[in-house]
Structures are given as structure tokens and as C-alpha cells.
Amino acid sequence: MNEQTNGLTLDLAAFEGPLDLLLHLIKDLKVDIFDIPINLVTDQYLAYIHTYEALSLDVASEYLVMAATLLEIKTQMMLPKTPKEVVEEEEDPRDSLVEQLLAFQQYQEISHILADKQAERSLEYTKQPTDLSAYQAKIPMTGRQLTPDDLYRAIQKMAFRLKNQQPIQTTIAGELYSVSAAMADIREAFVSSNRNVLMFQDTVFIGKIHSRSQIVSLFLAILELVKSNELYLYQENLRADIQLIRREESE
């Protein structure tokens, strides 16, 4: 139902409640929400209510409660005050209404954002989850392939052998053993031994390894040489030692 009232369009059904109607009035009248001209806004609000009643339409009780609140605020602001009351009065009668309007405005903005997100989501089409159980089967490895567990057990075995061969008391120099130095030592070991194959456990003696950090450097050097295709690893069975085979000459 639409009706013209003081140049404003009446359609209470289009509002979400009295706060929504008040925000519409404030925006339409172009007034500051923090300094509401309560007389003007109250008059416009009551004009809406009266016009709606004149059309024999029921006005929701919440709109009538807000009308009473506006009249109360208007009355408080119109009543004359003694100088003492002016000094003692700290709060503006409109403060509570302004807080309600700001909170409602914030809820409206959030609801609009959520509505936009829902509209965007409605344009997306999801795919049903794919059954990947067939790819979870364990694939047997060939005889020349090694798992990370194999390398982990080999490095553990190397560390154990090194620990047993160390003296009870020893002084270790703080010199760093880099991965590049370990790679150079491995290459030199192949040359000096005049062999294309070195046993993994024997590499612990390369470069006079003495500490866990040096073992780690040596282990990383082996992996780097494998990565660069200079050598590859071979193990005859699970209990056998891992062999380092120089790729250039072995092939």
C-alpha cells in the first residue's frame, strides 16, 4: 500500500521494523543521526502511522511502542529545565535511540554482506568427492629401489657403529663439515679405492667422521650425489648393506 505523506512515500510493509523506518526518515530528511531533530522526525513518523491507520490497516505494536518512545523523548526535550537540572543532566534523551539505530544499521550492513556472499555461493557448483581408495594400495618396489625407511635404518646403523668405536673421552674440534666437503670426500674415496662401489657403512670413515652433525652432512652429500645422477644406491635384500655405485662408469 502506497500513499503520499508530506512528500514521503508510505509503505510500512517495505520496512523491517520501526528502526528501519526511522533510518529511512533520517536518510530521506538528510539529517545527522547523532543530532536527530526529534520534533521533525517524530512528526513524520506519526504521519506514517496515522496514514496507515486511516487506510484501515493494522499497525504492528512495535511501531506504536516506537511512536510512544519518540513522543517521550520529544516531551523531555521540550520541557523547560531549571538551571540546576541543566547542570545535573549529563545524558541526551536521544542517546539511547541513537545507539539502537547505529546497532540496527550495523546489522543491516552485515545482512547485506551475507546476502551477497550467499548469492555468490549459489553460483558455485561443487563436485562430489572422488573415491581414491584404488590409489592407496601399496605398490611393490623393484629390487633396486629403496624406501626412506631403508635409508633411515642405514643411517641409524652407521651412527651406532660410530658410537661404539669412539673413545670414552675425546676432544672434538669445532670445525664444520659442510655437505660440499662431504661430496668431495666421497668422490675422492671412489678414486683412491679405484672402485666403482662403496659400502654405505664404510662411508663413516670418509673424512674422519666424528660427530652426529658430520654424519648428517655425509648423508646429505650422498643424497645430493644421487640427485645429480653421479651415483645410485643398491641393496640386495633388506638385511644387506646399502651399496653406493658410481653411475658414470657402472653404466
Buried (B, 14 or more C-beta within 10 A) or exposed (E): EEEEBEEBEBBBEEBEEBBBBBBBBBEEEEBEBEEBBBEEBBBBBBBBBEBBEEEEEEBEEEBEEBBEBBBEBBEBEEEEEEEEEEEEEEEBBBEEBBEBBEEBBEEBEEEEEEEEEEEEEEEEEEEEEEEEEEEEEEEEEEEEEBEEEBBEEBBEBBBEEBEEEEEEEEEEEEEEBEBEBBBBBBBEBBEEEEEBEBEBBBBBEBBEBBBEEBBBBBBBBBEBBBEEEBBBBBBEEEEEEBBBBBBEEEE
